[in-house]
Amino acid sequence: MAKAKKRAAKVNTTKSEPVVKPVRLVLPEADHERLERCASRIGLSMSSCARMAVLRWIEAEEERRGEPR
């Protein structure tokens, strides 16, 4: 007689909240091309390059103002 196959127990899952929020960056054509060249030169996507630049600017502003991170 064949044994019945055991099935894995069903697990209730919930949707997790996104850990990041998107930001739209609108650039003039010339600045867009500059960003594209810069990102290409260092081997990053344009969004990664822009994110890195924004975070560096924020950190510099926080240090200038003496604010904690």
Secondary structure as UniProt FT lines:
FT   HELIX           29..42
FT   HELIX           46..65
//
